[in-house]
Amino acid sequence: MKQEILVPPSSGTAFEAKRGQIIRLTDVKGGQVADFVAFVARDKGEKLDQSRTRINNWKYRISTGDKIYTNRNNILFTILDDKVGIHDLTFPGCSSYVYEHLLKVGPRKGCIENLADSLRKWNIGWSEVPAPLSFFMEVEYSLKTNEPKINPAPSKPGDFVDLLVEKDSIVAISSCADDVTECNHGKCKPILVEIRD
Protein backbone atom coordinates (compact mmCIF):
# COMPACT_ATOMS: atom_id res chain seq x y z
CA MET A 1 0.00 0.00 0.00
CA LYS A 2 1.26 3.48 -0.89
CA GLN A 3 0.08 6.92 0.18
CA GLU A 4 1.14 10.05 -1.72
CA ILE A 5 1.09 13.63 -0.45
CA LEU A 6 2.14 16.54 -2.64
CA VAL A 7 3.35 19.33 -0.37
CA PRO A 8 2.73 22.63 -2.20
CA PRO A 9 5.43 25.31 -2.25
CA SER A 10 5.88 27.18 1.05
CA SER A 11 3.59 24.89 3.02
CA GLY A 12 3.74 21.90 5.36
CA THR A 13 2.11 18.55 5.97
CA ALA A 14 2.12 16.02 8.80
CA PHE A 15 1.19 12.35 9.09
CA GLU A 16 1.71 9.25 11.18
CA ALA A 17 4.27 6.68 10.07
CA LYS A 18 4.51 3.13 11.39
CA ARG A 19 7.65 1.14 12.15
CA GLY A 20 8.78 -0.70 9.03
CA GLN A 21 7.24 1.76 6.56
CA ILE A 22 9.38 3.63 4.05
CA ILE A 23 9.06 7.37 3.54
CA ARG A 24 10.31 8.75 0.22
CA LEU A 25 10.84 12.50 -0.20
CA THR A 26 11.16 13.53 -3.85
CA ASP A 27 12.24 16.91 -5.14
CA VAL A 28 9.76 17.15 -8.00
CA LYS A 29 11.22 20.07 -9.95
CA GLY A 30 14.75 20.24 -8.53
CA GLY A 31 16.54 22.73 -6.29
CA GLN A 32 14.03 22.54 -3.45
CA VAL A 33 14.75 21.96 0.25
CA ALA A 34 12.46 19.82 2.44
CA ASP A 35 12.53 20.55 6.18
CA PHE A 36 11.82 17.36 8.15
CA VAL A 37 10.93 16.86 11.81
CA ALA A 38 9.50 13.89 13.69
CA PHE A 39 8.23 12.86 17.10
CA VAL A 40 7.90 9.42 18.69
CA ALA A 41 4.19 8.67 18.48
CA ARG A 42 3.80 7.34 22.05
CA ASP A 43 5.90 10.10 23.65
CA LYS A 44 5.99 13.45 21.88
CA GLY A 45 8.72 14.61 24.25
CA GLU A 46 11.06 12.36 22.27
CA LYS A 47 11.83 13.87 18.87
CA LEU A 48 14.34 14.22 16.07
CA ASP A 49 17.55 15.83 17.26
CA GLN A 50 20.07 17.52 14.93
CA SER A 51 23.02 17.45 17.31
CA ARG A 52 22.66 13.82 18.40
CA THR A 53 22.25 12.78 14.77
CA ARG A 54 25.50 14.55 13.91
CA ILE A 55 27.48 13.18 16.85
CA ASN A 56 26.11 9.63 16.82
CA ASN A 57 26.98 9.31 13.12
CA TRP A 58 30.20 11.30 13.77
CA LYS A 59 29.62 13.46 10.70
CA TYR A 60 27.83 16.71 9.90
CA ARG A 61 26.46 15.44 6.58
CA ILE A 62 24.54 12.14 6.54
CA SER A 63 23.51 9.85 3.70
CA THR A 64 22.73 6.23 2.79
CA GLY A 65 23.12 3.85 5.73
CA ASP A 66 23.22 6.59 8.36
CA LYS A 67 20.77 6.85 11.25
CA ILE A 68 18.57 9.73 12.38
CA TYR A 69 18.43 9.97 16.18
CA THR A 70 16.11 11.39 18.82
CA ASN A 71 16.97 13.61 21.77
CA ARG A 72 17.18 10.38 23.81
CA ASN A 73 19.73 8.77 21.47
CA ASN A 74 17.26 6.31 19.98
CA ILE A 75 17.20 5.57 16.25
CA LEU A 76 14.12 7.10 14.62
CA PHE A 77 14.95 6.49 10.93
CA THR A 78 17.58 4.84 8.75
CA ILE A 79 18.47 6.34 5.37
CA LEU A 80 18.02 3.49 2.87
CA ASP A 81 18.73 5.36 -0.36
CA ASP A 82 19.86 8.88 -1.12
CA LYS A 83 20.30 10.35 -4.59
CA VAL A 84 21.76 13.67 -3.39
CA GLY A 85 23.92 13.10 -0.29
CA ILE A 86 23.80 16.75 0.76
CA HIS A 87 21.49 17.63 3.65
CA ASP A 88 21.83 20.18 6.43
CA LEU A 89 21.99 19.30 10.13
CA THR A 90 23.12 22.69 11.43
CA PHE A 91 20.54 25.40 10.57
CA PRO A 92 17.22 25.99 12.30
CA GLY A 93 14.22 26.17 10.00
CA CYS A 94 13.39 29.54 8.49
CA SER A 95 10.78 31.47 10.46
CA SER A 96 8.84 34.70 10.63
CA TYR A 97 11.57 36.06 12.92
CA VAL A 98 14.27 35.35 10.33
CA TYR A 99 12.32 37.02 7.53
CA GLU A 100 11.39 40.08 9.56
CA HIS A 101 14.54 40.69 11.64
CA LEU A 102 17.45 39.10 9.77
CA LEU A 103 16.43 39.19 6.10
CA LYS A 104 14.34 42.39 6.51
CA VAL A 105 11.55 41.36 4.13
CA GLY A 106 8.66 41.85 6.54
CA PRO A 107 6.41 39.42 8.38
CA ARG A 108 5.69 36.11 6.66
CA LYS A 109 5.51 32.43 7.58
CA GLY A 110 8.58 30.25 7.40
CA CYS A 111 9.15 26.53 7.71
CA ILE A 112 8.85 26.54 11.50
CA GLU A 113 5.37 28.08 11.32
CA ASN A 114 4.36 25.70 8.51
CA LEU A 115 5.58 22.69 10.46
CA ALA A 116 3.81 23.89 13.62
CA ASP A 117 0.56 24.51 11.72
CA SER A 118 0.62 20.98 10.32
CA LEU A 119 1.27 19.47 13.79
CA ARG A 120 -1.67 21.15 15.56
CA LYS A 121 -3.78 17.99 15.18
CA TRP A 122 -1.37 16.28 17.60
CA ASN A 123 -1.30 19.23 20.03
CA ILE A 124 2.33 19.97 19.24
CA GLY A 125 3.01 23.68 19.66
CA TRP A 126 5.38 26.05 17.89
CA SER A 127 7.97 25.96 20.68
CA GLU A 128 8.07 22.15 20.59
CA VAL A 129 9.12 21.95 16.94
CA PRO A 130 12.81 20.94 16.84
CA ALA A 131 15.41 22.25 14.43
CA PRO A 132 14.78 20.22 11.28
CA LEU A 133 16.87 17.93 9.19
CA SER A 134 16.85 19.94 5.96
CA PHE A 135 16.98 17.49 3.09
CA PHE A 136 18.70 18.74 -0.09
CA MET A 137 20.02 21.89 1.65
CA GLU A 138 23.67 22.82 1.25
CA VAL A 139 25.39 25.04 3.81
CA GLU A 140 29.12 25.72 3.93
CA TYR A 141 31.08 27.43 6.68
CA SER A 142 34.05 29.75 6.30
CA LEU A 143 36.98 28.87 8.52
CA LYS A 144 38.22 32.46 8.13
CA THR A 145 35.09 34.39 9.04
CA ASN A 146 33.10 31.66 10.86
CA GLU A 147 30.10 32.66 8.78
CA PRO A 148 27.69 30.25 7.10
CA LYS A 149 26.81 30.46 3.43
CA ILE A 150 23.59 28.97 2.07
CA ASN A 151 24.18 27.53 -1.39
CA PRO A 152 21.48 26.65 -3.92
CA ALA A 153 19.98 23.22 -3.24
CA PRO A 154 21.89 20.70 -5.41
CA SER A 155 19.00 18.28 -5.98
CA LYS A 156 17.78 17.64 -9.53
CA PRO A 157 14.20 16.92 -10.65
CA GLY A 158 13.22 13.46 -9.41
CA ASP A 159 16.01 13.14 -6.84
CA PHE A 160 14.84 11.47 -3.65
CA VAL A 161 15.77 10.12 -0.24
CA ASP A 162 14.23 6.95 1.28
CA LEU A 163 13.84 6.61 5.05
CA LEU A 164 13.05 3.42 6.94
CA VAL A 165 10.82 4.19 9.93
CA GLU A 166 12.38 2.62 13.03
CA LYS A 167 9.78 3.82 15.57
CA ASP A 168 6.11 4.71 15.19
CA SER A 169 6.31 8.44 14.50
CA ILE A 170 4.50 11.67 13.86
CA VAL A 171 6.28 13.25 10.89
CA ALA A 172 6.05 16.80 9.56
CA ILE A 173 7.57 18.11 6.35
CA SER A 174 7.77 21.64 4.98
CA SER A 175 8.46 22.46 1.37
CA CYS A 176 10.90 25.20 2.31
CA ALA A 177 9.41 28.70 2.19
CA ASP A 178 12.66 30.56 1.45
CA ASP A 179 12.54 32.48 -1.83
CA VAL A 180 14.78 35.24 -0.46
CA THR A 181 18.18 33.51 -0.28
CA GLU A 182 19.70 31.11 -2.80
CA CYS A 183 18.46 28.14 -0.77
CA ASN A 184 15.73 27.12 -3.27
CA HIS A 185 17.23 28.95 -6.27
CA GLY A 186 14.97 31.92 -5.47
CA LYS A 187 11.72 30.02 -6.14
CA CYS A 188 9.73 27.69 -3.88
CA LYS A 189 8.56 24.41 -5.40
CA PRO A 190 6.65 21.30 -4.24
CA ILE A 191 7.93 18.20 -2.49
CA LEU A 192 6.34 14.79 -3.07
CA VAL A 193 5.99 12.50 -0.06
CA GLU A 194 5.31 8.78 -0.47
CA ILE A 195 4.63 6.44 2.45
CA ARG A 196 4.96 2.74 1.57
CA ASP A 197 4.37 -0.40 3.63
Long-range contacts (C-beta under 8 A, 24 or more apart in sequence): 1-196, 1-197, 2-194, 2-195, 2-196, 2-197, 3-194, 3-195, 3-196, 4-192, 4-193, 4-194, 4-195, 5-192, 5-193, 5-194, 5-195, 6-190, 6-191, 6-192, 6-193, 7-34, 7-173, 7-174, 7-175, 7-190, 7-191, 7-192, 7-193, 8-175, 8-190, 9-175, 9-177, 9-188, 9-189, 9-190, 10-109, 10-114, 10-175, 10-176, 10-177, 10-179, 10-188, 11-114, 11-174, 11-175, 11-177, 12-111, 12-114, 12-115, 12-117, 12-118, 12-172, 12-173, 12-174, 12-175, 13-118, 13-172, 13-173, 13-193, 14-115, 14-118, 14-119, 14-121, 14-122, 14-170, 14-171, 14-172, 14-173, 15-170, 15-171, 15-193, 15-195, 16-41, 16-168, 16-169, 16-170, 16-171, 17-165, 17-168, 17-169, 17-170, 17-171, 17-195, 18-165, 18-168, 19-165, 19-166, 19-167, 19-168, 20-164, 20-165, 20-197, 21-164, 21-165, 21-195, 21-196, 21-197, 22-80, 22-162, 22-163, 22-164, 22-165, 22-195, 22-196, 23-77, 23-162, 23-163, 23-165, 23-171, 23-193, 23-194, 23-195, 23-196, 24-160, 24-161, 24-162, 24-163, 24-192, 24-193, 24-194, 24-196, 25-135, 25-160, 25-161, 25-163, 25-173, 25-191, 25-192, 25-193, 26-158, 26-159, 26-160, 26-191, 26-192, 26-193, 26-194, 27-84, 27-136, 27-153, 27-155, 27-156, 27-157, 27-158, 27-159, 27-160, 27-189, 27-191, 28-157, 28-158, 28-189, 28-190, 28-191, 28-192, 29-157, 29-189, 29-190, 30-153, 30-155, 30-156, 30-157, 30-158, 30-159, 30-189, 31-152, 31-153, 31-154, 31-155, 31-156, 31-184, 31-185, 31-187, 31-189, 32-136, 32-153, 32-155, 32-175, 32-176, 32-184, 32-188, 32-189, 32-190, 32-191, 33-88, 33-134, 33-135, 33-136, 33-137, 33-153, 33-176, 33-178, 33-183, 33-184, 34-134, 34-135, 34-136, 34-173, 34-174, 34-175, 34-176, 34-191, 35-93, 35-111, 35-115, 35-132, 35-133, 35-134, 35-135, 35-173, 35-174, 35-176, 36-132, 36-133, 36-134, 36-135, 36-171, 36-172, 36-173, 37-115, 37-129, 37-130, 37-132, 37-133, 37-171, 37-172, 37-173, 38-68, 38-76, 38-77, 38-169, 38-170, 38-171, 38-172, 39-122, 39-124, 39-169, 39-170, 40-70, 40-74, 40-76, 40-167, 40-168, 40-169, 40-170, 41-167, 41-168, 41-169, 41-170, 42-168, 44-122, 44-123, 44-124, 44-128, 44-170, 46-70, 46-71, 46-72, 46-74, 47-71, 47-128, 47-130, 48-76, 48-130, 48-132, 48-133, 49-130, 50-89, 50-90, 50-130, 50-131, 50-132, 50-133, 53-89, 53-133, 54-89, 54-90, 60-89, 60-90, 61-85, 61-86, 61-87, 61-89, 62-87, 62-89, 63-87, 67-166, 68-133, 68-163, 70-167, 71-130, 74-167, 75-166, 75-167, 76-165, 76-166, 76-167, 76-169, 77-163, 77-164, 77-165, 77-166, 77-169, 78-163, 78-164, 78-166, 79-161, 79-162, 79-163, 79-164, 80-162, 80-163, 80-164, 81-160, 81-161, 81-162, 82-161, 82-162, 83-155, 83-159, 83-160, 83-161, 84-135, 84-136, 84-154, 84-155, 84-159, 84-161, 86-136, 86-137, 86-138, 86-154, 86-155, 87-133, 87-134, 87-135, 87-136, 87-137, 87-161, 88-133, 88-134, 88-137, 88-138, 88-139, 89-133, 89-134, 90-139, 90-148, 91-131, 91-134, 91-137, 91-139, 91-148, 91-150, 92-131, 92-132, 93-129, 93-131, 93-132, 93-134, 93-174, 94-176, 94-177, 94-178, 99-180, 103-180, 103-181, 105-180, 108-177, 109-177, 110-177, 110-178, 111-174, 111-176, 111-177, 111-178, 114-174, 114-177, 115-172, 115-173, 115-174, 118-172, 118-174, 119-170, 119-172, 122-170, 124-170, 129-172, 132-174, 134-176, 135-161, 136-161, 137-176, 137-183, 150-181, 150-182, 150-183, 151-182, 152-182, 152-183, 152-184, 152-185, 153-183, 153-184, 153-185
